[in-house]
Amino acid sequence: VITWNVGTAMPPNDVTSLLHLNTGETNDADAIAIGLQEVNSKINKRLKDALFTDQWSELFMDALSPFHFVLVSTVRMQGVILLVFAKYYHLPFLQDIQTDCTRTGLGGYWGNKGGVSVRLSIFGHMVCFLNCHLPAHLEKAEQRKEDFATILHMQQFEGHAASGILDHDLVFWFGDLNFRIESLDIRFVKYAIDSNILSQLWEKDQLNMAKSTWPVLSGFQEGPLNFPPTFKFDVGTNKYDSSAKKRKPAWTDRILWKIKSPSVGLGGGGHQPSQGILSVSQLCYCSHMEYTVSDHKPVAAIFAVQFASKADKPPVEIYVADEWSRPEQAVVRYKMAAGFHRSSWDWIGLYRVGFRHPKDYVSYVWARSDDGERCLEKQLCAQVMFSEEALPKGKGEYILGYYSNTSSSIAGVTEPFQV
């Protein structure tokens, strides 16, 4: 999970270190959620793709697609953007994807402040990512509390699995939460940072103080702040604010999580059924001083989330040959799970390995269902074929993905094969 207030800056050329790519130990991340605040709302001049009108989303897709990450969902409210990526082979197990946004700027009329969320079912567990930009300034702590409560109250999702944010099995809450350091003067704060005695500042951090007193924060957890405050820097440097305002450094940019408390009364003996247990351990919580385009430093956290999979088979299984060397081999068979809701607008896309998002196909065919004609083992099985014109010119590695119009997500993928 990454949060970064980018201060309307243009993106840097390289975000590899921020994404913890090429690091070896965390290279096998399965999903990445990126929350940005203060993204410049100007339309991208060199637009590759009309779907994404900002350079930041383009940058992260370009950086992550070579590592087999695909954009699962994105939501934007003025300068507040949330992007959720996952490895392509997990896509069929990410279902019920919904987004929401709540404006709290100017009493709810302006989207410069507020919260955006992406919620989804991950292997059968309901997870919600919430990126917030809360009101600024030291004296606005109560307003931050009220806005967070408003966001939690306003965001509602369809279906009975988890209609509110806190109904999810796991919530990640992050963003520029704008909490400040109380009562200590700027000289002492800078001295504590320089001397690396950050624990003296933790006690006066507004969010730390609020965790024990605000009911709305009950159950939210956060790792230790073992990195210096991430705001406010002179742009282009690692120096804290030297302007006339001399703002006091603060940990404005935070990442917290909350596990839903198990329902009471799970039978006798006092132990819970093992399949329901979900555990989260934080492997890393750090800031990235090397980025200087903004007056905030980005913050990243790496989590290991353990739970039993409630989904062993994808909604759609696709069968394809190892290689298409001649046009007549471009045949695709697929089989749908019993409860799968197919739509006549479903399609099967041919994707180049390293594709960026579900609409980033080379070509597609409509997923016609030959109802019952070619049924194997009484399971609904259908067959479609790519025409010669639809096939890519030249060689390459591709995968097929079944796009479900009902769930707006990819419900089945193949292993890579040669064309």
N, C-alpha and C positions, 0 to 999 in steps of 0.2 A: 504494500500500500504506500502510495506517494502523495504528499500534499505540497503544493508550491503556489504561493502568491507571486505571479510573474510580473506584477507591476506594469502592465501594458507594454512590456518589452517585446522585441522580436526574439524568436527562439535562438539559442546557441546552435552551433553546427553539430555538436556531439553530445548525446545524453547517455552514452553507454555506461558510465560509472554510476549515474543516478539510478538506472534501471538494474544495476547489479548484474549486468550481462558479462559474459567472459570471465566470471570470477571463479568458476569451478564449483565451489561448494553450494552456491545458490542458483546455479545455472538451470537447475531442474525445477524452478518455480512453475507451478501449474497455471496460475492466474495472477494478473497484475491489475490493480485498480489505481487510477491516477486522478487526483482531484486538483484542479487548477482554479485560481481566483484571479480577478483583474486581467483577464485575457482581452487584448485589444479587439474591439468589435468590428473593426474595419474588414471589409470583404477582401479575401486573399487575391492578390493580383495575378499570381501565377497558378491559378486554380487547375489542379490536375483533374478534379473530380467534383462535380456540383454537389455531391452529398455533404462534403465537409468544407465549411467556408472559413476555416481558420488554419493558420500555419502550424499551430501547436499540435492539433490532432493529426495533421499530415506528418509532422516530424516523428511523433510517437509511433504511428503506423509504419512509417519507413524504417524506423530503428528496430521495431519488434518483429516485423514479418520475416526477416531472414532466420529468426529463432523459432519459427513456426507458431508465433502468437497471432491470433486473429481477433479483430475487434468484435466483441460479443454484443455490446450495447453502448450507446453514448447519449447523454442528455446535456442540454445547454440552456442556461438562463442568463442572457446578457454575458457578463464576463466570467460567470461561474460554470465550469465544464467538468463533467465526470466521464471518464473513459474506462471501460472494463474489458480486458483482454484475457484470452485463455488459449492454451495449446489446442491446435485444431482437432486433435483426436478426442478431446474432452467435450467438444461442442454438442454431440447428441445427448449428453447427460446434463446439459444446462438447459433447463426448460422453464416455462412460466416466467419469461423475462418481461418486466414492466418497469416503467420509469415514472417519476413524478417530480414536480418542482414547486417550491413555495417562496413567494416574494415577501420579504419583510422590510425592504427599503421604503422610505417615505410612507410608513404606515401600511405597507402591503401593496402599494401601487408601482413600486420600482424594483426591478430585479437585480440591482447592483449588490444587494445583500439578501441572504436567505439560504435555502438549502435545496440541493438536487440529489435525487437518489436513483439507484438501479437496484432492483431486487430480482432474485432468481432462485430457482431450485437447483442445487448442486448435488448430483447423485442422490436426490430425494430429500435433501435438507434445505430449509428455507434460509437464505442469506441475504442481508441488505447492506449496501454500501451507501453511506450518506456523507456528502461533501457540503460543508457549510462555510459561509462567509458571514461572520457575526459583527455587530457594531464595534467601531473602534473606540479608543480613549479609555484611560484609567478609570474614570468615574462611571462608565457605562456597564459595570458588571451585572447589575440587576436587569438592565435591558437585554444583555446577552442571554441571561437565564430565561426571560420572558420569550425572546425570539426562538430559543431552542425548544421551549415548551410548545410554542405555536407550531413550529415545523413538525414536531412529533405528533401533534394533534391533527394538523391539516392533511398530512400525507396519508392517503388511503389507496389500497390496491384492490383489484377485482379478485373474486374467488374467495373461498373460505379458508384456504391454507394459512394465510397470514395477511390480514387486511390492514393492520397498522404496522409501523416500523418496529415497535417493541414486541410484536407477535412473532417475529422471525426467530429462528433457532440461534442465529448469530448476527450481530450488527457490528459493522465497522463504522465508527463516527470520526470524521477527520476534517481538516480544512484550516483556514485562517480563522481560528476561534477568538482571536484578539484579546485573550486574557493577559493581564499585565502583572507587574511585580509591585505590590503595595508597600507603602511606608518607608522603604529604604531609599536613600538619595542616590543620584546617578553616580557620584564618586565611589560610593561603597559598592554599588552593583558592578562597576567596571573593575574595581579592585578585586572583587570576588571572582570575576571571570578570568582576569589575568593571573590570579593566584590559584586558579582551578579549585576553589572551594565553593562549588555550585550548590552544595547542600544548604548553605546559609541562605540561598535565594529561594530554594524550593518551598520553604516554610511560608514565604510571603507571596508565592505565586497564587493568583486569584482562583485558578481552576483547582489547584491542589486543596486550597482552603474550602472551596465550594463542595468538593467531593463528599465531605462528611456532613454537610449541612443542607444541601439542596436535594429534596426527594427525587427531582427529575434526573439526577445523576446516579441514582442508586443502581449498583451493579456494574457500572462502567469501570473498566480497568485500564491502566496505562503503565507502561514500563518506566523505569527511572530515567530522568532527564540528564543523561551523562554527557550531553553536548551543550555548547554555549548557546545562549539565547539567539534566535534566528532572525530577529528584527531589532533595530532598524539599521541597515548598512548604507554607507555611501555607495551608490551604484558604481560598478566597475572595480570595487575594492573589497577588502575584508575588514575595513575600519567602520566602527560604529558611528552613527550620525554625528557629523561635525557641523551641521547647519546651525543657524541661529536658534532653531527650535530645540536642538540637543535632546532628542527624545530618548527616554530611558530604555535600554535594551530589555526585551521581553521574549518569553516563549509563546509567541502568538500562534505558531503553526504546530498542530498536535494531531496525534493518531490514537484513538481509544477503541476499545471493543467491549462488547457485552454478550454474554452467553445467557440464553433464556433459562430462567430457573425451572427445574423439572417440576412437573405437576405433582401435587401432594397426593398421598394415598396410593402408592404403587404396590399394593399387596403386602403381605406380612413379611417378617424376617428383616425388614429394614434395608434390603439391598435393591438397587434398581435393575431393571432388565438391561443386559449389557448392550443390546443393539442401539439403545437410545443415547448412549453417552457420547458427548461431543467435548473434545478438549482442545484448548488453544495454548500454544506456548510461543512466546515472542523470542525469536532468535537474534534480532537486531533492531535497534531503534537509534537512528543517527541522523545528523544533518550533513549536508554536502557543501562545504565551504568553497569548493572549487568553482561554483557557479556564481557569477557576479553581475548578471544582466539585470537583476532586480534588487530592490532594497530588502527583500526577504531571502533567506537561504531555504532551499528545498529540504524536506524531511522525509525519510524513508523508514519503513518498518517491514521486517520479514517475519511471517508467522508460519508455524507448522500447525495445521488444523487436522485433527484426527477424528474420524467417525466411520461407522460401518456404512458401506454403500447400500442404498435401498434400491438400486437399479443395476441389474447385472447385464441387461441387454438394451441396446439403443431402441428407440421407437421404430426406426426403419433400418433394416439390414440390406446392404447393397452388395451384389455379387458381380465381379467384373474379372476379365482375364488379366494375366500379369502384364500383357503387352498388347497394344493395338498397332500391328505393323501394316495392316491393310484396312481400308474403309469398312469392309463388311464385318470386321471384328468389333466395331464400336457398338456392341450390344450391352445393355445394362439390365440386369434382373434385380428386382427388389421385393422385399417382403415386409409387411407392416405388422407391428405388434397388435394384439387383439383390441386394446382400448384406444388405438391411435385415431385421432380425428383428421381424416384426410379432407382436402379441399380441392376443387377442380382447378384452383390457381397454384397448386404446388408445382414445383419444378425441380429438375436435377441439373445442377451446374457442373461444368468441367472447369476445374481450378488449376492454375499453375501452382506447383509447390512453392510456398512462400506468399500465398495470397493474403490480402490485408483485411478484408471484411466480406461478409456474405454476398454482397452484390458485385464483388470483384472477380467475376467469372470470365472465362475466355468465350464460352458459349453455353447454351442450356437447351434442354428439351422439356416440354410439359410432361408432368408425371401422369400420363393417362393410366387409368386403372382398367385392365381388361377384366371386368368383374367376373370372377369365377371361371373364365375360359381356360386359363393356363394355371389352375391352382395346383400347387404341390402340397402334399400332406394336408389337404384341406385348409392350408393357411393361404391368405390372400397373397398371391404372387403375381407380379406384373412384369412386363418387359417393354423397354423402349429402345430406340436406336438413334444414334447421332448421324445426321446426314453427312455426306462427304464435304459439303460446303462448310459445315459447322466445325469441322476438325481443324486444329491448328496446323499451320504450315511449319515444317521443320520439326526436329526432335525435341523431346523434353520429358520432365517428370510431372505427372499430374495426379490429382485426386478427384473423386466425384463426391458431391455433397447433395443430399436431398433437402431442399428448402421447404419447410412447412409454412404455408401462408397463415394458418390459424395461430401458430405460436410465434411467428416472425423470427424463426431460428432454424438452424440446421439440425435436422433430426436423425441424420445418418451420414457417415463418411466411409470412404474406402481407405485402404493403405495406398501409398504412392505406387503408381504403375507407369510404364513407359508408353509414350505415343510416338 
